[in-house]
């Protein structure tokens, strides 16, 4: 673990997130919202582009957006809940920047602090959410991760992480193209090592009915096209730099 950053900014971060450390582990927040996703490497089978994926799902493509995405190494703020990974990401698109901080783990978040009382390490922001991320894997398995995130947006490319995080870009930005068809999103990721991956995802409620709907309407048609689902998350795939 890297040393805690010096100065009053670090103390503020420690105080802001200290509540995470004192919540009894039996208390947990329920994530009402979820994102369902399946991702694959087209070299192993399945559609190779967002356009081909939407055609296979009999969906007409709508809005197209291009992104440049980079992840940071940084000094984690104090009080991160045990078992949660802090993630810092910056995304450029259409002349604007989005900076996001996320806590991601395999168990539900502590019930306190509640989302609206949580002090985001990026500063004051109303753009925040609790979510369950369900990744559909091979053999009918589903991997569930729980997250809390907050984001800031600004025009141009000048938006920087807070100095207290001592953030350093990892130096391996990825390119991503996203096509939408209603609530369905299909993304094509060009990773820094040359790998191209595709993901289909859709938001919904965190319940069995929404799971079955995604399996029926998205997952099963893609499996019929020989998609081989990947297990690793986008954060892990996009943030990994190979020398």
N, C-alpha and C positions, 0 to 999 in steps of 0.2 A: 504494500500500500504506500502510495506517495505521501509525503508530509502534507499536513493541512496548510493552506496558504496563509501567510501572515497578514496582520492588520485588521482593522475594524470591519472591513467587508467580509472577511472570513468569519468573524464573530457573529455578524448579522445572519449569515447563512446557517451557521451552527444553531443559533437560537430559533431561526425560522423552521428548521426541520427537526428539532430536538423531539418534538411530540411523537415522531415515528417510533423512537426508541423506547418509549414508556408505555405503549399500548399493549395490554395483555395479548398473547398470541391467539387466544381463543376467540377474540373479537375480529370480525372481518367484514369488509364492505362488499356488498353485492353489486356486481357490474350488470346493469340492466341492458346496456348496449353491447353489441358484439360486431366483429368483422369476420366473415367467413372467407377463407382463401385457399386456393390450391395453386402451387407454382411448380414449374417443370423446366427441364433442359430439353429444347427441341431436338438436340442430337440423339436423345434417347427415345424419341417418339412424340407425336402430338403436333398441333399447329405451331408454326414458327413465328407468327406475327400476330399482333392484336387484331388486324383485319381478318386474318384467316380464322382466328378463334371466334370472333363475333359471327362470321358466316356459319361456322360449325354449330353455333348455338342459336342460329336463325334470328340474330339480333342485328338491327341496322345501326351502324356506327354514328355517333353524334359528335360531341366536342372532342377535339384532339389537343393535347397539351404536351409540351416538351419541357423537361427538367434537367438541370445539372445538380447532382446531389453529392455532398461530402460529409464525412463524419470526422469527429475530433477525438483526440486523446486529451484528457483534462483531469484536474484534481477533483474527485467527487466531493460534493457537499457533505457535511457531517449529518448523521442521523438517517442515512438511507436504510430502509427496513432490511433486516437480514433476508438473504435470498433474492434480493432485487438488484438488477443491473442498471446503473444510470447510463443513459445514452444521450449524446449531444449531436444534433444534425443540422445542417444548413442546406437549403434548397433554393435554387435560382430558377425563375420562370417568367417570361414575358416582361422583363425589366424590373422585376420585384424579387425580394428575398424573404424567405420564411426561416426563422430560427426556432428549433424545437428542442425541448428537454423532455426526456421520458424515463420513467421508472418501469422496468419490466421484470416480472418474475413468474414462477410456476404455481404460486399459491395466491389466493385472494389478498388484496390489500388490507392493512389494518383499517378498522372502522373510523379511527380518528388519527389525524385531522380529516374532517370531511373535505370534499373536493373544493368547495368555495372558501373554506378557511385555510387551505393549504397555501403556503407561501412559495410560489414558483421561483426557483433559483435564477430565472431570467429577469425577474422584476415583476412589476404590476402588469397583469394581463388577464383579460376575461376569456381568452381563447384557451380552454382547458377541458379535459374529458377523462373519465374513467371508462375503460373498455376491456372486454375479453376478446382476445385474438384466437380464433379457432383455425388451425391449419389442418387440412385434410390430407392424410398420408396414404401410403400403400396399405393394402390389406384391411381396409375399412377402419383404420385407426384415426383418431383425432387428437392432436396436441393442442392443449389450451394454455395460453399465457395471459396474465393479467397485467394491465398497464395503467399508469396515470401520466398524463402529458400536458404540457402547456406550450404555447407558441407566441412569437412576435412576428409581425410583418412590417415591411418598409419598402419603399420604392428604391431602386438602384441596388448596388451591391455593397454598400458600406456597413450594413448591419453586422455587428461583431458580438461574440459572447461576452458576458461580464468578465472584467479583469480578474475577479476573485477565483474564477474557475481555471485560470492559467491554461486556456485552451490552445491546442496546436492542431491545425489540419493534418490529417493522416497522409495527405498527398496522393490520394488515389480516387479522385472523383469519378462517379458513374454517370452515365447518360440514361435517361428514361423517357419513353414515350407512352402516354396514357390515352386510351380511347374510352369514351363512356357510351353506354346504351342504357338509358334510364339510371337505375341505381347500380347497375353492373359496371365495374371498371376492369379493363384489361390493360396490363402494363408490360412493355418490353424493356428489359434492363440490359444495357451494355456495360458490363463491369470492367474495371481497370485492367484485368488480366486477359481481356478479350472474350470472356464467356458471355453468351447471350442467354438470358432466362426470360420466361413469360409467366405472368401471374394473372389469374382471374379472381376477383374478390367482389363481395357485396355486403353492405351493412344490414343489420337486422337486430331483433331482440335476442337476448341470451336465453333461449328456451328451445325445447325439443322440437317444437313445430317449425321454427325457423331453420334449425339444423336439417330436418328432413326436406324442407323446401329447397335448400341449397344443394343437397345431395341429388335430389330428383332433377332439378332444372339446370344445374351447372356441372356438378362433379361427374355424375354418371355419363352424360353425353361426352365429356372430355376423356373419361377412361375408355369409352368405346373407340376413341381415336388414338388409343395407345399412349396416352399421357402417363408418364411415370412420376408420381408426385415426389417432390423434394421435402425434406424435413426441416431444413434450416430456415430461419426467419429472414425477411428482407434486410433487417438491421445487421444481422450476422453476415449475410452474403455481400451486401453493399459496403459494409464497413471493414471488410477484411482486405488488407493490403499484402500482396505477395511480392517479395523482392526478387 
